[in-house]
Amino acid sequence: MPTYNESLEKYSRELFAAEDDVLQTIRSRIVESGLPQITVKPEEGRFLQFITAAAGVRKALEIGTLGGYSGTWIARGLAPGGSLITLEREQERAELAREHFELAGVEDRVSVRVGDAHQLLPELTAQGPFDLIFIDAEKEGYLGYLDWALANLAPGGLVAGHNAFSHGDVIDEANQSERAVVLREFNRRLAQDSRLVSLIYPAGDGLAIGYLRDAM
């Protein structure tokens, strides 16, 4: 039977994903600024840093900046000379994120773009392909983001989507909200696309991730 619980979550976080002073400050400032409390958990951030480092990511893209917390984890995992482009719809949030990237000392490798991601993405095609694309924006847009990601991902690249469990909604078939329906389909596409090796990292609210095979 499954043994993962809050105690093991705490154990894993404290041992492998303890926040340093900078990350603690960023998280605190996000709370103080009144932003939604929807950022990744520390162990999810550490996992993002891990896969970024393990894959030798040089070009990363994040769809949904919020306060820059997850972006800081990703930026810390980039290969030397690597860069992260992160997209944020709200100007105020983007400015806060820029402050946080500077606080973390990663501002030289992070570019924050402001605007609707659906409109910004076509402009980024010329800057790809990307080694990592992390999706954590409005859930109703996930399928469009996934389509763009798979068309702009480098062979051997990674695509990941936060909130893959949608707080349990994905297994509640009675829940036919747009968010739940979209996330079920997002997960299904990742799982069944023959070009990908995929799974859900089951910490926090679930991080669905797919690895694009070098060749079929």
C-alpha positions in Angstrom: 0.0 0.0 0.0 1.2 3.6 -0.6 3.3 5.0 2.3 3.9 8.5 1.1 2.2 10.9 3.5 2.8 14.3 5.1 5.5 13.0 7.5 7.5 11.6 4.6 6.8 14.7 2.6 8.4 16.7 5.5 11.3 14.3 5.7 12.0 14.5 2.0 11.7 18.3 1.9 14.0 18.8 4.9 16.6 16.4 3.6 16.6 17.2 -0.1 14.8 20.5 -0.7 15.5 22.7 2.3 15.1 26.3 1.3 18.0 28.7 1.7 17.5 32.2 2.9 16.9 33.5 -0.6 14.1 31.0 -1.4 12.5 31.6 2.0 12.5 35.3 1.4 11.0 34.9 -2.1 8.3 32.7 -0.7 7.6 35.1 2.1 7.4 38.1 -0.2 5.0 36.3 -2.5 2.7 35.8 0.5 3.1 39.4 1.7 2.4 40.7 -1.8 -1.0 39.1 -1.8 -0.3 36.8 -4.8 -2.3 33.6 -5.0 -0.7 30.8 -2.9 -0.2 28.5 -5.9 3.5 28.4 -6.3 5.3 25.0 -6.4 6.3 23.4 -3.1 10.0 23.3 -2.2 10.3 19.6 -3.2 8.7 20.3 -6.5 11.1 23.2 -7.1 14.0 21.0 -6.2 12.7 18.4 -8.7 12.6 21.1 -11.4 16.2 22.0 -10.6 17.2 18.4 -10.6 15.8 17.6 -14.0 17.2 20.8 -15.4 20.6 20.0 -14.2 20.4 16.3 -15.1 19.3 17.1 -18.7 22.0 19.7 -19.1 19.3 22.3 -20.0 20.6 25.3 -21.8 17.4 26.8 -23.1 14.4 26.8 -20.7 11.0 28.3 -21.0 8.5 28.8 -18.2 4.9 29.6 -19.0 3.6 31.3 -15.8 6.1 33.3 -13.7 4.0 34.4 -10.7 6.6 35.6 -8.2 9.6 33.9 -9.7 9.9 31.1 -7.1 9.9 28.1 -9.5 11.9 30.1 -12.0 14.7 30.5 -9.4 14.9 26.8 -8.9 15.0 26.2 -12.7 17.6 29.0 -13.2 19.8 27.4 -10.5 19.9 24.1 -12.5 20.8 25.5 -15.9 24.0 24.4 -17.6 26.8 27.0 -17.8 25.7 29.7 -20.3 22.1 28.6 -20.1 19.1 30.9 -20.0 15.4 30.9 -18.9 12.6 32.8 -20.6 9.6 33.1 -18.3 6.2 34.5 -19.3 3.9 36.5 -17.1 0.6 38.1 -18.0 0.6 40.7 -15.2 3.1 43.5 -15.1 3.1 43.8 -11.3 3.9 40.2 -10.9 6.6 40.4 -13.5 8.3 43.3 -11.7 8.2 41.4 -8.4 9.7 38.3 -10.1 12.5 40.4 -11.5 13.3 41.7 -8.0 13.4 38.1 -6.8 15.6 36.9 -9.7 18.0 39.7 -8.8 17.9 38.7 -5.1 18.8 35.2 -6.1 21.6 36.3 -8.3 20.2 34.7 -11.4 19.0 37.8 -13.2 21.7 37.5 -15.8 20.2 34.2 -17.1 16.5 35.0 -16.8 14.4 37.1 -19.1 10.8 38.0 -18.0 8.4 38.6 -20.9 5.1 40.3 -20.1 1.9 39.5 -21.9 -0.6 36.8 -22.8 1.4 33.6 -23.2 -0.8 32.5 -26.1 0.2 35.6 -28.0 3.9 35.5 -26.9 4.6 31.9 -27.8 4.5 32.3 -31.6 7.1 35.0 -31.2 9.4 32.6 -29.3 9.4 29.9 -32.0 12.5 31.4 -33.6 14.3 31.2 -30.3 13.8 27.5 -29.9 13.9 24.6 -29.8 13.9 24.5 -26.0 15.4 21.9 -23.8 12.8 22.3 -21.0 9.3 23.8 -21.1 7.5 24.2 -17.8 3.8 24.9 -17.9 2.2 26.5 -14.8 -0.3 29.1 -16.1 -4.1 29.0 -16.4 -5.2 25.4 -16.5 -7.8 25.9 -19.2 -4.9 26.8 -21.6 -2.8 23.7 -20.9 -3.7 21.8 -24.1 -2.7 24.7 -26.3 0.5 25.1 -24.4 1.3 21.4 -24.7 0.7 21.5 -28.5 3.1 24.4 -28.8 5.6 22.8 -26.4 5.8 19.5 -28.4 6.3 21.5 -31.6 9.1 23.5 -30.1 10.9 21.0 -27.8 14.4 19.8 -28.7 14.9 16.0 -29.1 15.8 14.8 -25.7 14.0 17.7 -24.2 11.5 17.8 -21.3 8.0 19.2 -21.0 6.4 19.5 -17.6 3.0 20.7 -16.3 2.2 21.6 -12.7 -1.1 20.7 -10.9 -1.4 17.4 -12.8 -3.6 16.1 -9.9 -5.8 19.3 -9.8 -6.2 18.6 -6.0 -7.7 15.2 -6.8 -10.2 16.5 -9.4 -8.6 14.4 -12.2 -9.9 11.1 -10.6 -13.3 12.4 -9.7 -15.3 11.7 -12.9 -18.2 13.5 -11.5 -16.2 16.7 -11.7 -16.7 18.0 -15.2 -15.4 21.5 -14.7 -13.3 22.8 -17.5 -10.1 22.7 -15.4 -10.6 19.0 -14.5 -11.5 18.0 -18.0 -8.5 19.8 -19.5 -6.0 18.4 -17.0 -7.3 14.9 -17.5 -6.8 15.3 -21.2 -3.4 16.9 -20.7 -2.2 13.9 -18.6 -3.7 11.5 -21.1 -1.9 13.1 -24.0 1.4 13.0 -22.1 0.9 9.3 -21.1 -0.2 8.1 -24.6 2.0 10.1 -27.0 4.4 7.5 -28.4 7.1 10.2 -28.9 7.4 10.6 -25.1 8.5 8.8 -22.0 6.2 10.2 -19.3 5.2 10.1 -15.7 3.7 12.1 -12.9 6.0 13.1 -10.1 3.5 12.6 -7.2 4.7 15.3 -4.8 2.6 18.4 -4.1 -0.2 18.6 -6.6 1.5 16.4 -9.1 4.1 17.4 -11.8 3.4 15.6 -15.1 6.5 15.3 -17.2 7.4 14.0 -20.6 10.8 13.3 -22.2 10.9 13.6 -26.0 12.8 10.7 -27.5 15.8 11.6 -29.6 14.4 9.4 -32.4 11.6 6.9 -33.0 
